Amino acid sequence: MQELDQYHPNDRVTWSLTTLFGFGGFAIIMLFAWDVPSLLKSTGTSLLASTWVHAALLWRLLCLLVGIAAITYMFRMSTGHMMVRSHRKKEDILIHPLGIRKFVTFSSWTLLLNVSYFFLATLSSIAIILGFDISGTLRQALAGTFVTALGASFLTSTVVRYVILPGDYTDDEHHKRQFWFHNQVMHNLCTIFLVAEILFMNPKLELSFMMFGILIGLTYALFAFPFAVFGGGYYCYSFIDPRLQNAPFFISGLALAISISYLGVWFVSKIISLNFLVGALFLIFWCSQIVQFQPKKRPHDGGRAEI
């Protein structure tokens, strides 16, 4: 792993930014080449419940309120605990972010995407009940936030379950915090809520929507650079530092990882369209394997989870 954390003698910022904008430009071109705006309208329509709209409204309102509660909880917390990469020192340091500074992690972006989707979904359900027509723009926004949140949520849950939580055993305080309310929402409930939406609504997902995963990953990388230089002075994840020797590879990898997460969900949605029971069971099983609501027992301490 140390080889992956080496800084280039002349830094790699130019190559990193070239990769970011080049990859981003390609994704935007493909959005229009595949006529994604029109596909979004169709997907947005499939997310609008017509037969059980009142039940859909209650469910979506519940998901929205849980997300808002998590955001409020994060703002009101008087403590913070985060290992980050210092821009100046080029090494990992412990910081204690408060307020808005808690929303610089990709996990927090996942939460914001989830809340954005359920806000639009709640508005759409209310509009249907009141007899209003849903505009094409709202349908596109509904579908766009949904598919972007899907890729981000599945990747976040997977990375937290299999990378962050096992590593946190070396820091009991950090490990304990991963199971606080707001982290439970970001890492677990966001994914579960979106899985439920798929099972309830059976939305029409398209392969081309994978481009949204690429774009949100590149957008986060683009945000991280100036934030570290002119804002907080740190990167939430060491690999996002554009000066690293392999930074262009890491940036591309982040974008592709989100996109691949969406592709997995898209594939399962095709199984659901062929056989709902088989597809639903597969999706539920997959979800169960990437969420974790409590610490696992450590094999080396007699089965006790010391947090």
Helices and strands as residue ranges (DSSP letters): G 2-5, H 13-33, H 36-46, H 53-76, E 82-86, E 92-95, G 99-104, H 106-130, H 136-159, I 160-164, H 165-167, G 168-170, H 172-177, H 181-184, I 185-189, H 190-201, G 207-209, H 210-226, I 227-231, E 234-235, G 238-240, H 247-274, H 276-290, G 299-301
